[in-house]
Amino acid sequence: DGKYKWSKCISGEKEVEASSIAEMSDGFVMAVNYKGMINVENKYTFNIKGQHYMNSIIIKYSKEGEYLWNYDMFTTETNIYFTDKYIKISQIGVTKENNLIVAVNLAGTIKGKMEKSKFYTTIYNCQEQGICTNLMMFSGEGEFINNIYDLNAKINNSNSSNATIACTDLVITK
């Protein structure tokens, strides 16, 4: 009906990029890529390894705008050419079972955790000297299920500054 219902602000000290949002049967999920630290709901602040690292986070809200959970991801150090180490979520899709399919572009190893977990766990290893695009599945409650597809590119010239591989769009058929 076009009437305002609610809004949310994800603030940060450096780069903050809301890259994708998807509607679920019980709410909305949003992917945010960031450097430095971000503040979600004035009570959840996340730090990353350093200023040259890009992290990603998935945040879920109810249809009424209530914060429900988050899943935070970072990439570990890699010896490939990048000045900035990165992980970037490009797209989120929702399956008919209400699971999330998350398209992730990265270099390095992904470590991730739900907000209430104390420790990050390894959820994906990109090949050595490579960059990767990966499709991951998460439950509607934010639990990592598995990696469902990956596409790797090996960097043969460490001085190559323009090599890339990325998933830029995701379509889930029902």
NORSULHU-V843116 format. One record per pair of residues at least 24 apart in sequence whose ideal C-beta (glycine too) atoms are under 8 Angstrom apart, sorted by the first residue. I is the first residue (numbers start at 1). GAP is how many residues later the second one is. Records with the same first field share a line. If there is no record, write none. Layout:
BEGIN
I = GAP + GAP
END
This chain:
BEGIN
5 = 59 + 60
6 = 58 + 59
7 = 58
8 = 33 + 53 + 57 + 59
10 = 28 + 29 + 30 + 49
11 = 27 + 28
12 = 24 + 25 + 26 + 27
13 = 24 + 25
14 = 37
15 = 39
17 = 71
19 = 69 + 70 + 71 + 72
20 = 69 + 70 + 71 + 72
21 = 71
22 = 70 + 71 + 72 + 78
23 = 71
24 = 36 + 70 + 74 + 76 + 116
25 = 69 + 73 + 115
26 = 36 + 37 + 72 + 114
27 = 33 + 34 + 35 + 36 + 41
28 = 32 + 33 + 35
29 = 29 + 30 + 31 + 32 + 63 + 65 + 71
30 = 28 + 29 + 30 + 31 + 62
31 = 25 + 26 + 27 + 58 + 59 + 60 + 61 + 71
32 = 24 + 25 + 27 + 57
33 = 54 + 55 + 56
40 = 27 + 30
41 = 26
44 = 26 + 71
46 = 26
48 = 26
49 = 25 + 28 + 36
52 = 31 + 32 + 33
53 = 31 + 32 + 33
54 = 30 + 31 + 32 + 33 + 34
55 = 32
56 = 31 + 32 + 33 + 48
58 = 31 + 34 + 42 + 44 + 80 + 84
60 = 82
69 = 45 + 46 + 72 + 73
70 = 44 + 45 + 72
71 = 41 + 42 + 43 + 44 + 67 + 71 + 73
72 = 40 + 41 + 43 + 48
73 = 31 + 37 + 38 + 39 + 50
74 = 36 + 37 + 38 + 46
75 = 31 + 32 + 33 + 34 + 35 + 36
76 = 32 + 33 + 35
77 = 31
78 = 29 + 30 + 31 + 48
79 = 50
80 = 27 + 49 + 50 + 51 + 75 + 78
81 = 74 + 77 + 78 + 79 + 80 + 82
82 = 25
88 = 78
90 = 76 + 77 + 78 + 79 + 80
91 = 76 + 77 + 78 + 79
92 = 78
93 = 77 + 78 + 79
94 = 46 + 78
95 = 77 + 79
96 = 78
98 = 42
99 = 38 + 39 + 40 + 41 + 46
100 = 37 + 38 + 39 + 40
101 = 34 + 35 + 36 + 47 + 69 + 71
102 = 33 + 34 + 35 + 36
103 = 30 + 31 + 32 + 64 + 67
104 = 29 + 30 + 31 + 32 + 63
105 = 26 + 27 + 28 + 29 + 60 + 61 + 62
106 = 25 + 26 + 27 + 28
107 = 24 + 25
110 = 24
112 = 32
114 = 28 + 29
123 = 24
124 = 26
126 = 26
127 = 25 + 27
129 = 25 + 26 + 29
130 = 24 + 25
131 = 24 + 32 + 33 + 34
132 = 33
133 = 32 + 33 + 34
135 = 32 + 35
END
